[in-house]
Amino acid sequence: MSIDDANGILQGSDDPATEYFKKKTSSQLTELFRPSIENSLNQVGTTKYYNDLTREISAIPFVGENVALDLPDYVTEQALNGLFTVIAQEEKKICENPAARTTKLLKQVFGS
């Protein structure tokens, strides 16, 4: 983390730390999450049913030309979006509410 990054986080809006971590960790988290998500989708049959559905839709003229997407990639992306949304909400609470600053480090950074 550079001085500019740290300064941007301290001077930022509601969720600058979350945005920083999202930018810096998304690709690594995707690599870690995707295999587990793909395995889970396969275990419960979601991938098979999705592939069956897209195959049927793609047979419909003028409708199914671009319906397929990589389901594990999509689910992984949405899971990480959800994770970062929750982190951003917590970050906002910490910035706005002194009672949410529960560690020594948070109290030092944000005051108490």
N, CA, C and O atoms as a MOPAC input file, in Angstrom:
PM7 MOZYME 1SCF
protein

 N      0.85900 1    -1.17000 1     0.00000 1
 C      0.00000 1     0.00000 1     0.00000 1
 C      0.90200 1     1.22900 1     0.00000 1
 O      1.82600 1     1.34200 1     0.80600 1
 N      0.62200 1     2.12100 1    -0.89800 1
 C      1.40500 1     3.34900 1    -0.98500 1
 C      0.84400 1     4.40600 1    -0.02800 1
 O     -0.25300 1     4.26000 1     0.51100 1
 N      1.61000 1     5.44800 1     0.16500 1
 C      1.15700 1     6.57900 1     0.98700 1
 C     -0.09500 1     7.18900 1     0.36300 1
 O     -1.03900 1     7.54200 1     1.06900 1
 N     -0.09800 1     7.31000 1    -0.96200 1
 C     -1.27300 1     7.85700 1    -1.65400 1
 C     -2.50300 1     6.98000 1    -1.43900 1
 O     -3.60900 1     7.48800 1    -1.25100 1
 N     -2.30500 1     5.64500 1    -1.46800 1
 C     -3.42400 1     4.72800 1    -1.21800 1
 C     -3.98000 1     4.93500 1     0.18800 1
 O     -5.19100 1     5.05000 1     0.37700 1
 N     -3.08600 1     4.98000 1     1.17000 1
 C     -3.51700 1     5.15800 1     2.56100 1
 C     -4.21600 1     6.49500 1     2.74200 1
 O     -5.24300 1     6.57800 1     3.41500 1
 N     -3.66400 1     7.53800 1     2.14500 1
 C     -4.27400 1     8.86300 1     2.24500 1
 C     -5.64400 1     8.87400 1     1.58200 1
 O     -6.57900 1     9.48400 1     2.10100 1
 N     -5.77000 1     8.21000 1     0.44600 1
 C     -7.05500 1     8.12700 1    -0.24300 1
 C     -8.09500 1     7.41300 1     0.59300 1
 O     -9.26800 1     7.78500 1     0.58600 1
 N     -7.66800 1     6.38800 1     1.31400 1
 C     -8.58800 1     5.65800 1     2.18400 1
 C     -9.05600 1     6.54400 1     3.32700 1
 O    -10.24300 1     6.57600 1     3.65000 1
 N     -8.12700 1     7.26000 1     3.93500 1
 C     -8.49200 1     8.11500 1     5.07100 1
 C     -9.33700 1     9.30900 1     4.65300 1
 O    -10.16100 1     9.78600 1     5.43400 1
 N     -9.14500 1     9.79500 1     3.44100 1
 C     -9.87100 1    10.97700 1     2.97700 1
 C    -11.08100 1    10.62800 1     2.11100 1
 O    -11.80500 1    11.52200 1     1.67300 1
 N    -11.30500 1     9.34600 1     1.86300 1
 C    -12.33200 1     8.91200 1     0.91700 1
 C    -13.74400 1     9.02900 1     1.43600 1
 O    -13.99300 1     9.52200 1     2.53600 1
 N    -14.66300 1     8.56100 1     0.61100 1
 C    -16.08900 1     8.62400 1     0.93700 1
 C    -16.48400 1     7.46900 1     1.85000 1
 O    -15.77800 1     7.18200 1     2.81700 1
 N    -17.59500 1     6.80500 1     1.56100 1
 C    -18.13200 1     5.77000 1     2.45100 1
 C    -17.31600 1     4.48100 1     2.50300 1
 O    -17.25200 1     3.84500 1     3.55500 1
 N    -16.69700 1     4.08300 1     1.40200 1
 C    -16.04000 1     2.76800 1     1.38400 1
 C    -14.71400 1     2.73300 1     0.62000 1
 O    -14.51500 1     1.83700 1    -0.20000 1
 N    -13.81000 1     3.67200 1     0.85900 1
 C    -12.55800 1     3.66800 1     0.09900 1
 C    -11.66300 1     2.47100 1     0.41500 1
 O    -10.96500 1     1.98500 1    -0.47500 1
 N    -11.66300 1     1.98700 1     1.64900 1
 C    -10.84000 1     0.81800 1     1.98500 1
 C    -11.37100 1    -0.41700 1     1.26900 1
 O    -10.59900 1    -1.22500 1     0.75500 1
 N    -12.68100 1    -0.55700 1     1.23900 1
 C    -13.28200 1    -1.69000 1     0.53600 1
 C    -12.93200 1    -1.64300 1    -0.94400 1
 O    -12.56700 1    -2.66300 1    -1.52900 1
 N    -13.04000 1    -0.47600 1    -1.54900 1
 C    -12.70800 1    -0.34000 1    -2.97300 1
 C    -11.23900 1    -0.66900 1    -3.22500 1
 O    -10.90600 1    -1.30000 1    -4.22800 1
 N    -10.35700 1    -0.24200 1    -2.31600 1
 C     -8.93100 1    -0.55600 1    -2.44300 1
 C     -8.71900 1    -2.07000 1    -2.40900 1
 O     -8.04900 1    -2.63000 1    -3.27600 1
 N     -9.29500 1    -2.72500 1    -1.40100 1
 C     -9.11600 1    -4.17100 1    -1.27700 1
 C     -9.78100 1    -4.92900 1    -2.42700 1
 O     -9.27600 1    -5.96200 1    -2.86600 1
 N    -10.89500 1    -4.42200 1    -2.90600 1
 C    -11.55800 1    -5.04800 1    -4.05800 1
 C    -10.63500 1    -5.00200 1    -5.27000 1
 O    -10.46800 1    -5.99400 1    -5.97900 1
 N    -10.04300 1    -3.83800 1    -5.49600 1
 C     -9.14900 1    -3.66400 1    -6.63200 1
 C     -7.90800 1    -4.55700 1    -6.50800 1
 O     -7.45200 1    -5.13800 1    -7.49300 1
 N     -7.37600 1    -4.65800 1    -5.30500 1
 C     -6.12600 1    -5.39000 1    -5.09300 1
 C     -6.29900 1    -6.89700 1    -4.92100 1
 O     -5.35200 1    -7.64600 1    -5.16300 1
 N     -7.48900 1    -7.36500 1    -4.50800 1
 C     -7.63000 1    -8.78700 1    -4.16700 1
 C     -8.63000 1    -9.56100 1    -5.01900 1
 O     -8.69800 1   -10.78500 1    -4.90900 1
 N     -9.39900 1    -8.89400 1    -5.85600 1
 C    -10.46100 1    -9.58600 1    -6.60400 1
 C     -9.95100 1   -10.75000 1    -7.43700 1
 O    -10.56200 1   -11.81900 1    -7.43600 1
 N     -8.85200 1   -10.56600 1    -8.14300 1
 C     -8.38000 1   -11.65800 1    -9.00100 1
 C     -7.91000 1   -12.85600 1    -8.17600 1
 O     -8.16600 1   -14.00100 1    -8.54800 1
 N     -7.22100 1   -12.59900 1    -7.05500 1
 C     -6.78300 1   -13.71100 1    -6.20700 1
 C     -7.97500 1   -14.40600 1    -5.55800 1
 O     -8.01400 1   -15.63400 1    -5.48200 1
 N     -8.94000 1   -13.63000 1    -5.09400 1
 C    -10.13100 1   -14.22500 1    -4.48500 1
 C    -10.92500 1   -15.03700 1    -5.50500 1
 O    -11.46500 1   -16.09400 1    -5.17800 1
 N    -10.99300 1   -14.54800 1    -6.72500 1
 C    -11.68400 1   -15.29100 1    -7.78000 1
 C    -11.01500 1   -16.64800 1    -7.99300 1
 O    -11.69300 1   -17.66900 1    -8.10400 1
 N     -9.69300 1   -16.65200 1    -8.04700 1
 C     -8.96100 1   -17.91100 1    -8.22000 1
 C     -9.20900 1   -18.87400 1    -7.06400 1
 O     -9.27000 1   -20.08700 1    -7.26700 1
 N     -9.35200 1   -18.34100 1    -5.85900 1
 C     -9.58500 1   -19.19000 1    -4.68700 1
 C    -11.03200 1   -19.67200 1    -4.59000 1
 O    -11.27600 1   -20.83100 1    -4.25100 1
 N    -11.97900 1   -18.80500 1    -4.88000 1
 C    -13.40200 1   -19.12900 1    -4.72600 1
 C    -13.92900 1   -20.01700 1    -5.85300 1
 O    -14.71400 1   -20.93300 1    -5.60900 1
 N    -13.49600 1   -19.74500 1    -7.08500 1
 C    -14.11200 1   -20.37500 1    -8.25200 1
 C    -14.11000 1   -21.90000 1    -8.20300 1
 O    -15.15100 1   -22.49900 1    -8.47300 1
 N    -12.99800 1   -22.56500 1    -7.87400 1
 C    -13.04000 1   -24.03600 1    -7.85600 1
 C    -14.07900 1   -24.59600 1    -6.88400 1
 O    -14.76300 1   -25.57000 1    -7.19800 1
 N    -14.19400 1   -23.99200 1    -5.72600 1
 C    -15.17500 1   -24.45400 1    -4.73800 1
 C    -16.59900 1   -24.21400 1    -5.23000 1
 O    -17.46900 1   -25.07000 1    -5.07400 1
 N    -16.82700 1   -23.06100 1    -5.81800 1
 C    -18.15500 1   -22.74200 1    -6.34600 1
 C    -18.50000 1   -23.67400 1    -7.50300 1
 O    -19.61600 1   -24.18900 1    -7.57800 1
 N    -17.55000 1   -23.88800 1    -8.39600 1
 C    -17.80200 1   -24.78800 1    -9.52700 1
 C    -18.12200 1   -26.19600 1    -9.03200 1
 O    -19.03800 1   -26.84300 1    -9.53900 1
 N    -17.37300 1   -26.66700 1    -8.04900 1
 C    -17.62200 1   -27.98800 1    -7.48100 1
 C    -19.02200 1   -28.06300 1    -6.87100 1
 O    -19.73800 1   -29.04200 1    -7.07800 1
 N    -19.40600 1   -27.04500 1    -6.13100 1
 C    -20.73800 1   -27.02700 1    -5.51400 1
 C    -21.84600 1   -27.00700 1    -6.56200 1
 O    -22.83900 1   -27.72300 1    -6.43500 1
 N    -21.67600 1   -26.19100 1    -7.59300 1
 C    -22.67600 1   -26.13900 1    -8.66800 1
 C    -22.81400 1   -27.49500 1    -9.35700 1
 O    -23.91900 1   -27.91900 1    -9.69500 1
 N    -21.69700 1   -28.16100 1    -9.55900 1
 C    -21.73300 1   -29.48700 1   -10.18800 1
 C    -22.38600 1   -30.52200 1    -9.27200 1
 O    -23.16600 1   -31.35500 1    -9.73200 1
 N    -22.06900 1   -30.46900 1    -7.98500 1
 C    -22.60600 1   -31.45200 1    -7.03700 1
 C    -24.12600 1   -31.41000 1    -6.95900 1
 O    -24.77500 1   -32.45200 1    -6.87400 1
 N    -24.68500 1   -30.22200 1    -6.98900 1
 C    -26.14300 1   -30.11300 1    -6.85900 1
 C    -26.86300 1   -30.13700 1    -8.21400 1
 O    -28.09100 1   -30.06900 1    -8.26800 1
 N    -26.10200 1   -30.23400 1    -9.29200 1
 C    -26.70200 1   -30.36800 1   -10.61300 1
 C    -27.03700 1   -29.06700 1   -11.31300 1
 O    -27.60900 1   -29.08200 1   -12.40200 1
 N    -26.69400 1   -27.95200 1   -10.71400 1
 C    -27.03900 1   -26.65900 1   -11.30700 1
 C    -26.40600 1   -26.48300 1   -12.68100 1
 O    -27.06300 1   -26.02000 1   -13.61300 1
 N    -25.15000 1   -26.84600 1   -12.81000 1
 C    -24.44900 1   -26.67900 1   -14.08500 1
 C    -25.12300 1   -27.49900 1   -15.18100 1
 O    -25.31700 1   -27.00600 1   -16.29200 1
 N    -25.47700 1   -28.72800 1   -14.88000 1
 C    -26.13600 1   -29.59000 1   -15.86800 1
 C    -27.46000 1   -28.97900 1   -16.31300 1
 O    -27.73600 1   -28.88300 1   -17.50900 1
 N    -28.28700 1   -28.56200 1   -15.33700 1
 C    -29.59100 1   -27.98700 1   -15.68200 1
 C    -29.43400 1   -26.68300 1   -16.46400 1
 O    -30.19000 1   -26.42400 1   -17.40100 1
 N    -28.46500 1   -25.87300 1   -16.08600 1
 C    -28.22600 1   -24.62400 1   -16.80400 1
 C    -27.79200 1   -24.91600 1   -18.24400 1
 O    -28.28500 1   -24.29100 1   -19.18300 1
 N    -26.87300 1   -25.86100 1   -18.40900 1
 C    -26.41800 1   -26.21400 1   -19.76100 1
 C    -27.55800 1   -26.78300 1   -20.60200 1
 O    -27.67200 1   -26.47400 1   -21.78800 1
 N    -28.39800 1   -27.61300 1   -19.98900 1
 C    -29.56700 1   -28.14300 1   -20.70900 1
 C    -30.48500 1   -27.00600 1   -21.15500 1
 O    -30.95500 1   -26.98800 1   -22.29200 1
 N    -30.73100 1   -26.07300 1   -20.26200 1
 C    -31.60500 1   -24.94000 1   -20.56600 1
 C    -31.02600 1   -24.07500 1   -21.68400 1
 O    -31.73900 1   -23.72400 1   -22.62400 1
 N    -29.75000 1   -23.73100 1   -21.59200 1
 C    -29.15300 1   -22.88500 1   -22.63100 1
 C    -29.10300 1   -23.59900 1   -23.97600 1
 O    -29.22700 1   -22.95900 1   -25.02000 1
 N    -28.92600 1   -24.90000 1   -23.96200 1
 C    -28.94600 1   -25.66900 1   -25.21400 1
 C    -30.33100 1   -25.58000 1   -25.86400 1
 O    -30.43900 1   -25.41000 1   -27.07800 1
 N    -31.37800 1   -25.69400 1   -25.06300 1
 C    -32.75000 1   -25.59200 1   -25.58700 1
 C    -33.03000 1   -24.17900 1   -26.11200 1
 O    -33.60100 1   -24.01100 1   -27.18900 1
 N    -32.62900 1   -23.18800 1   -25.35400 1
 C    -32.87400 1   -21.80100 1   -25.76600 1
 C    -32.09300 1   -21.47000 1   -27.03200 1
 O    -32.60600 1   -20.78800 1   -27.91900 1
 N    -30.85900 1   -21.95000 1   -27.11700 1
 C    -30.04200 1   -21.62900 1   -28.29200 1
 C    -30.61200 1   -22.22000 1   -29.57800 1
 O    -30.24700 1   -21.78700 1   -30.67100 1
 N    -31.49200 1   -23.19400 1   -29.46000 1
 C    -32.12500 1   -23.78800 1   -30.64400 1
 C    -33.27400 1   -22.93600 1   -31.17600 1
 O    -33.75800 1   -23.17700 1   -32.28200 1
 N    -33.71500 1   -21.95000 1   -30.40800 1
 C    -34.82100 1   -21.08600 1   -30.82800 1
 C    -34.25400 1   -19.98300 1   -31.72900 1
 O    -33.38800 1   -19.22300 1   -31.29600 1
 N    -34.72600 1   -19.88700 1   -32.96000 1
 C    -34.21100 1   -18.86300 1   -33.87200 1
 C    -34.40800 1   -17.44600 1   -33.32200 1
 O    -35.45200 1   -17.13100 1   -32.75000 1
 N    -33.40400 1   -16.61200 1   -33.50300 1
 C    -33.40900 1   -15.19500 1   -33.13400 1
 C    -33.46100 1   -14.94700 1   -31.62800 1
 O    -33.46500 1   -13.79100 1   -31.20500 1
 N    -33.50100 1   -15.97700 1   -30.82500 1
 C    -33.59900 1   -15.79700 1   -29.37500 1
 C    -32.32100 1   -16.24100 1   -28.68900 1
 O    -31.75000 1   -15.50600 1   -27.88300 1
 N    -31.88200 1   -17.42700 1   -29.00700 1
 C    -30.83900 1   -18.05100 1   -28.22500 1
 C    -29.42800 1   -17.90200 1   -28.72300 1
 O    -28.57300 1   -18.72700 1   -28.39900 1
 N    -29.15500 1   -16.87900 1   -29.49800 1
 C    -27.82700 1   -16.75500 1   -30.07600 1
 C    -26.74100 1   -16.47600 1   -29.04500 1
 O    -25.62800 1   -16.98000 1   -29.18800 1
 N    -27.02600 1   -15.69900 1   -28.02600 1
 C    -26.00100 1   -15.32800 1   -27.04700 1
 C    -26.46500 1   -15.55800 1   -25.61400 1
 O    -26.25000 1   -14.70100 1   -24.75700 1
 N    -27.08200 1   -16.67100 1   -25.34000 1
 C    -27.60900 1   -16.88700 1   -23.99100 1
 C    -26.60500 1   -17.51800 1   -23.04200 1
 O    -26.74500 1   -17.38400 1   -21.82600 1
 N    -25.61400 1   -18.19100 1   -23.55700 1
 C    -24.69700 1   -18.93000 1   -22.68900 1
 C    -23.72400 1   -17.98800 1   -21.98400 1
 O    -23.21500 1   -17.02900 1   -22.56600 1
 N    -23.49000 1   -18.28900 1   -20.73700 1
 C    -22.44500 1   -17.62000 1   -19.98100 1
 C    -21.75600 1   -18.67900 1   -19.14700 1
 O    -22.28800 1   -19.77200 1   -18.95400 1
 N    -20.58600 1   -18.35900 1   -18.65900 1
 C    -19.85800 1   -19.30200 1   -17.81400 1
 C    -20.45900 1   -19.21500 1   -16.41900 1
 O    -20.18800 1   -18.27100 1   -15.67600 1
 N    -21.27200 1   -20.19600 1   -16.06900 1
 C    -22.01700 1   -20.15800 1   -14.80900 1
 C    -21.10400 1   -20.05400 1   -13.58800 1
 O    -21.36200 1   -19.21200 1   -12.72800 1
 N    -20.04900 1   -20.86700 1   -13.46600 1
 C    -19.17300 1   -20.71900 1   -12.29600 1
 C    -18.53100 1   -19.33200 1   -12.20400 1
 O    -18.39100 1   -18.78400 1   -11.11100 1
 N    -18.14000 1   -18.76400 1   -13.34900 1
 C    -17.58000 1   -17.40700 1   -13.32800 1
 C    -18.61500 1   -16.40300 1   -12.83800 1
 O    -18.31500 1   -15.54100 1   -12.01100 1
 N    -19.83100 1   -16.51900 1   -13.35100 1
 C    -20.89900 1   -15.59300 1   -12.97100 1
 C    -21.21200 1   -15.69800 1   -11.47300 1
 O    -21.31800 1   -14.68100 1   -10.78800 1
 N    -21.35600 1   -16.91300 1   -10.97300 1
 C    -21.68700 1   -17.10100 1    -9.55700 1
 C    -20.54000 1   -16.61400 1    -8.67700 1
 O    -20.77500 1   -16.00600 1    -7.63300 1
 N    -19.30900 1   -16.87500 1    -9.08800 1
 C    -18.15000 1   -16.39900 1    -8.32900 1
 C    -18.13600 1   -14.87900 1    -8.28000 1
 O    -17.91600 1   -14.28900 1    -7.22200 1
 N    -18.37000 1   -14.25000 1    -9.41500 1
 C    -18.39400 1   -12.78400 1    -9.47100 1
 C    -19.48000 1   -12.21700 1    -8.55400 1
 O    -19.24000 1   -11.25000 1    -7.83000 1
 N    -20.65400 1   -12.80900 1    -8.58500 1
 C    -21.75100 1   -12.32700 1    -7.74300 1
 C    -21.46200 1   -12.56300 1    -6.25800 1
 O    -21.80900 1   -11.73100 1    -5.42000 1
 N    -20.83600 1   -13.68200 1    -5.93500 1
 C    -20.47300 1   -13.96400 1    -4.54000 1
 C    -19.47900 1   -12.93100 1    -4.03000 1
 O    -19.61000 1   -12.44200 1    -2.90800 1
 N    -18.49000 1   -12.59700 1    -4.84400 1
 C    -17.51000 1   -11.59500 1    -4.42900 1
 C    -18.14200 1   -10.20700 1    -4.35400 1
 O    -17.80300 1    -9.42400 1    -3.46700 1
 N    -19.04900 1    -9.89300 1    -5.26600 1
 C    -19.77000 1    -8.61600 1    -5.16700 1
 C    -20.52500 1    -8.53700 1    -3.84600 1
 O    -20.52100 1    -7.49800 1    -3.18600 1
 N    -21.16900 1    -9.62800 1    -3.46200 1
 C    -21.88100 1    -9.67100 1    -2.18700 1
 C    -20.94200 1    -9.51100 1    -1.00900 1
 O    -21.24600 1    -8.78600 1    -0.06200 1
 N    -19.80000 1   -10.18400 1    -1.06100 1
 C    -18.80300 1   -10.07000 1     0.00500 1
 C    -18.34500 1    -8.62600 1     0.16600 1
 O    -18.31000 1    -8.10100 1     1.27900 1
 N    -17.99400 1    -7.98600 1    -0.94400 1
 C    -17.52200 1    -6.61000 1    -0.86400 1
 C    -18.63400 1    -5.63700 1    -0.47500 1
 O    -18.35000 1    -4.59800 1     0.12200 1
 N    -19.86400 1    -5.93800 1    -0.79100 1
 C    -20.99100 1    -5.11200 1    -0.34500 1
 C    -21.10800 1    -5.14500 1     1.17000 1
 O    -21.30500 1    -4.10800 1     1.80400 1
 N    -20.98900 1    -6.33000 1     1.75200 1
 C    -21.06800 1    -6.46500 1     3.21400 1
 C    -19.88300 1    -5.76200 1     3.87800 1
 O    -20.05000 1    -5.09100 1     4.89700 1
 N    -18.69400 1    -5.91400 1     3.30600 1
 C    -17.51800 1    -5.23900 1     3.85600 1
 C    -17.70100 1    -3.72900 1     3.79200 1
 O    -17.36700 1    -3.02700 1     4.74700 1
 N    -18.22400 1    -3.22100 1     2.68400 1
 C    -18.45900 1    -1.77800 1     2.54100 1
 C    -19.45400 1    -1.27500 1     3.57900 1
 O    -19.28700 1    -0.18100 1     4.12000 1
 N    -20.48300 1    -2.06200 1     3.85900 1
 C    -21.45900 1    -1.66500 1     4.88200 1
 C    -20.79900 1    -1.58100 1     6.25300 1
 O    -21.07300 1    -0.65800 1     7.02000 1
 N    -19.93500 1    -2.53500 1     6.56200 1
 C    -19.22200 1    -2.51600 1     7.84200 1
 C    -18.26200 1    -1.33600 1     7.90500 1
 O    -18.14100 1    -0.68200 1     8.94200 1
 N    -17.58600 1    -1.06500 1     6.80100 1
 C    -16.66800 1     0.07200 1     6.75400 1
 C    -17.41600 1     1.37800 1     7.02900 1
 O    -16.94100 1     2.23000 1     7.78000 1
 N    -18.57400 1     1.52000 1     6.42000 1
 C    -19.37100 1     2.72800 1     6.62800 1
 C    -19.77300 1     2.85700 1     8.09500 1
 O    -19.71600 1     3.94700 1     8.66400 1
 N    -20.18100 1     1.73500 1     8.71100 1
 C    -20.54400 1     1.75900 1    10.13600 1
 C    -19.37000 1     2.20200 1    10.99100 1
 O    -19.52600 1     3.01100 1    11.90500 1
 N    -18.18900 1     1.66700 1    10.68800 1
 C    -16.99500 1     2.00800 1    11.46500 1
 C    -16.68300 1     3.49300 1    11.33900 1
 O    -16.30400 1     4.13600 1    12.31800 1
 N    -16.84100 1     4.03500 1    10.14500 1
 C    -16.55900 1     5.45800 1     9.92800 1
 C    -17.56700 1     6.35500 1    10.63500 1
 O    -17.20600 1     7.41400 1    11.14900 1
 N    -18.82600 1     5.93600 1    10.66200 1
 C    -19.89000 1     6.78900 1    11.19500 1
 C    -20.16300 1     6.59600 1    12.68100 1
 O    -20.62400 1     7.52400 1    13.34600 1
 N    -19.88700 1     5.41400 1    13.21000 1
 C    -20.29600 1     5.09300 1    14.57100 1
 C    -19.09000 1     4.72000 1    15.42900 1
 O    -18.50900 1     3.65300 1    15.23400 1
 N    -18.70400 1     5.57100 1    16.36900 1
 C    -17.56100 1     5.26200 1    17.22900 1
 C    -17.70300 1     3.93200 1    17.98100 1
 O    -16.69600 1     3.29100 1    18.27900 1
 N    -18.91300 1     3.51500 1    18.28700 1
 C    -19.11400 1     2.24800 1    18.99700 1
 C    -18.73300 1     1.04300 1    18.13000 1
 O    -18.48900 1    -0.04200 1    18.65800 1
 N    -18.68100 1     1.22300 1    16.81700 1
 C    -18.30900 1     0.13000 1    15.91500 1
 C    -16.79800 1    -0.05000 1    15.82100 1
 O    -16.32000 1    -1.01500 1    15.22400 1
 N    -16.05800 1     0.86400 1    16.40000 1
 C    -14.59000 1     0.79000 1    16.38800 1
 C    -14.14700 1    -0.04500 1    17.58200 1
 O    -13.82500 1     0.48500 1    18.64500 1
 N    -14.13600 1    -1.34000 1    17.38800 1
 C    -13.97500 1    -2.26000 1    18.50800 1
 C    -12.54100 1    -2.69300 1    18.77600 1
 O    -12.28100 1    -3.33800 1    19.79200 1
 N    -11.60900 1    -2.36000 1    17.90300 1
 C    -10.22100 1    -2.75700 1    18.13400 1
 C     -9.35900 1    -1.53000 1    18.39100 1
 O     -9.73500 1    -0.40300 1    18.06800 1
 N     -8.21000 1    -1.77500 1    18.97100 1
 C     -7.27200 1    -0.69100 1    19.25700 1
 C     -6.87000 1     0.02500 1    17.96600 1
 O     -6.79500 1     1.25300 1    17.92900 1
 N     -6.61200 1    -0.74500 1    16.91600 1
 C     -6.21100 1    -0.15800 1    15.64000 1
 C     -7.30700 1     0.73400 1    15.06300 1
 O     -7.02400 1     1.84000 1    14.60200 1
 N     -8.55400 1     0.26700 1    15.08500 1
 C     -9.66000 1     1.08600 1    14.57600 1
 C     -9.80300 1     2.36800 1    15.37900 1
 O    -10.08000 1     3.42600 1    14.81400 1
 N     -9.62000 1     2.28700 1    16.67200 1
 C     -9.71100 1     3.48400 1    17.51600 1
 C     -8.58200 1     4.45400 1    17.20600 1
 O     -8.78800 1     5.66800 1    17.21900 1
 N     -7.37900 1     3.92900 1    16.92500 1
 C     -6.25300 1     4.79700 1    16.57900 1
 C     -6.48200 1     5.48500 1    15.23500 1
 O     -6.22100 1     6.67900 1    15.09000 1
 N     -6.96400 1     4.73700 1    14.26900 1
 C     -7.13600 1     5.28100 1    12.92100 1
 C     -8.28100 1     6.28100 1    12.86100 1
 O     -8.14200 1     7.35300 1    12.27100 1
 N     -9.41300 1     5.93500 1    13.47000 1
 C    -10.61100 1     6.75700 1    13.34400 1
 C    -10.91400 1     7.59500 1    14.57600 1
 O    -11.83800 1     8.40800 1    14.55200 1
 N    -10.16400 1     7.41700 1    15.64300 1
 C    -10.48200 1     8.09700 1    16.89100 1
 C    -11.63600 1     7.38900 1    17.57000 1
 O    -12.29200 1     6.53800 1    16.97100 1
 N    -11.88200 1     7.74300 1    18.82600 1
 C    -13.01000 1     7.08500 1    19.51200 1
 C    -13.78600 1     8.04800 1    20.36500 1
 O    -14.76200 1     7.65700 1    21.00600 1

